[in-house]
Amino acid sequence: MHNFPRPTTPTVDAPRTAVPGHCPECAAEALERYRVMSEGGWWLVVKCGRCLYSVSREPGPLLGAFVPLGAP
Amino acid sequence: MGRTLFSVDVGGTFTDVVMVRDGNIHVTKVPSNAAATHLPVIEGARRLGVADAAVFNHASTKGLNAVLTRSLPKVGFLTTQGHKDMLDAGRCMRPMNNQTDARWHRPFGDAARPLVRRYLRRGIHERMLATGEVLIALDESQALDELAVLKRCGIQGLAICLINSFVNPAHEQRLLALAAEVFGPAFPVSASFQVGPRAKEYPRASTTVIDVMMKLIYDDYAHLLDAQLRANGFTGQLNFADSTAALIPWRDAITAPHRVLFAGPAAGAAACCGLGRAIGDGNLIGCDVGGTSTDVTVIVAGAPFINDSFEIEHDLLVNTLATEVASVGAGGGSIVSVSPSGDLRVGPQSAGATPGPACYGRGGTLPTVTDACLAMGILDPDGFADGQIRLDAAAAARAFASLDCRMSQPERVRFAWRIALNNIAEEISRCALRHGVDTRDFSLVAFGSAGPMLLAGVLDIVKARRLIVPPHPGLFSAIGLLSTDFVYASSRSQYLLLQPDTGPQIEAIFAGLEAQLRERLGTEAAVVRRSFDGRLAGQSWETPFIEVNGPALKARGPAALIEEFHAEYARRNGVAFPQIPVQAVTWRVQMIVPTEKLSWRAAQAGVGRPVPSGQRTLRYLADPEIVAPVYERAALGAGHAVAGPALIIEPLATTLVIPGQRAQIGTLGEITITEAR
């Protein structure tokens, strides 16, 4: 039987990494890359943290953060 | 001698212009121009001579097409924090056909084609309770931050819809002032308490968004149109038709332009009602067969069904009074294709105006219903659209030959025609069924350019009493704009359980609405019509348009309204629950100012026997081919009758009378087709 660890943080969140450049819509220097769950599954997006404009959007890992036990 | 009246119906393919001078109808059709919609209108007005016109009534599909194709201006949307995705979720209703389809997306949702992209929808820190009390005060500094973001994003207009603003609009009013500070006083903004203070936030929000978009689409257009008409000598009144085809002076119309979105289809219904009054037939089913679709309207006892909102697409709602018009994707441009299982299909895809049917010779290679009619001999290659388009019969034949199926060429054409007829017949039957009427008690009215050539075949399927082809069927919707009155309307929601002591409250609500309308109307005499939308206590859907009889309300108080509600409820649903209390939700007032209308003139009596001007071979209609006489409609007078098969031609339409039918010219020049048996 597997023993899974208990969560150690009160909430979960996707890590965000800063992306250099300006938002083409509102010109803010606040671009970030992170993972979102939306229609059609997980996506890796680059969005403006100020106005939320999506600069780019590409399919992310099929199961998001979950890594199956049998995965290599 | 009457005044000169003008009307125009701007469609996707043609702009139809009608003038009535000295009781005579003059018409012209000008190809529409999507890039400069006003130019064909001005060209049509110039052709017919607009200088002495007293009114110029206008309907257009410009706004509707812009929404359907999402050729929309960039607007921002402000709402209560946590509610910005109501424009994505709608009412969370799926169409019946897609209940189990995992791939289905709401057509206006973020995963498909949203009206306002998500990053342009911003939440505002505030909250108003349903009682009108403030739970969270408006955070003005946060609101200014959000407005600044929208300004940097370059929005062209702004829609504001806060939760419960229909009860207390204070926060929306303050946001309007802040928006004026940030964007300037002339910036187009629509706030939901002004557009329509109605309960239920999603339809109020979608209506507000559509309203600001229509302001951006129609404002410049209306100013330009008025200026150019005046430059051509016009000194009369320019009016826009609303979604029930009622008229509104154009300056009023552009203050709440969501009302004019559905004017084109409503104008067709108004035309049917006008014709019905003139010929003494109040039970009609109007069928407007255009290039892309057939619009069906049921008219009972001289009046169409009016709804309190309409859907542009599934669940994309606009809160405005609108004539009920059902649409099916079967028109002259509907594309004939082969399904994966090998059977023939007609529509709903359309070849549109560009490239159009294959026979137009504008690059279209797919067969359409118009190609079928040409191949069958119903259409004349040289006389289509008053000779403005020459049809290529070889291109139509090639298009049918290119279909990947095992049917012979005659079968392809014949089946395409019959499937198109059945698609229209199915929609007519569905509409009749929905309203509980029997098509055998109704007359079909065939209009739109393709109506007269298709509907004779439908008559046989739906077993209607008769088919009426009105004069000028290709421009009949534009004629409808000369058959309606000016209507000023106002409504607001206020939940009120109808009890004996609520009489003064009800009077105060109606008096407030009437005072608003009086401000716009001035001292002009008008017929006042009061109504409310109510429900049984505990229901969540309202029964709309319960008529309020003023004297009865005064004499008997709310009991009169409760009685009216239960009677209307029983009429619509077949059951009544008089023991359950009634709650009123939305209150409405209409002020109707009668205006000069088109009066149909008696047609000249036919002299002698009708003489055909030629003959045409009709293929695939029956086996063997039929040679049908061709009659000029202008040469037929009242009382003339012809037996099918026959073709009755006029510059902008062709009426087909199939074997076994009889066509007779009526007193106003209308063609009435009945089964001869």
Contacts between the chains, C-beta under 8 A, distances in Angstrom:
chain1	res1	chain2	res2	distance
A	25	B	119	7.1
A	25	B	152	7.3
A	25	B	153	4.6
A	25	B	154	7.4
A	26	B	149	5.7
A	26	B	152	3.9
A	26	B	153	5.1
A	27	B	152	6.0
A	28	B	152	7.6
A	38	B	110	7.9
A	38	B	111	7.5
A	39	B	105	6.8
A	39	B	109	7.9
A	39	B	110	7.4
A	39	B	111	3.8
A	40	B	111	7.2
A	47	B	119	7.9
A	48	B	119	7.4
A	50	B	149	6.3
A	51	B	119	5.2
A	51	B	149	4.9
A	51	B	152	7.2
A	51	B	153	5.7
A	52	B	118	6.7
A	52	B	119	4.0
A	53	B	117	7.9
A	53	B	119	4.5
A	53	B	153	7.2
A	54	B	119	7.2
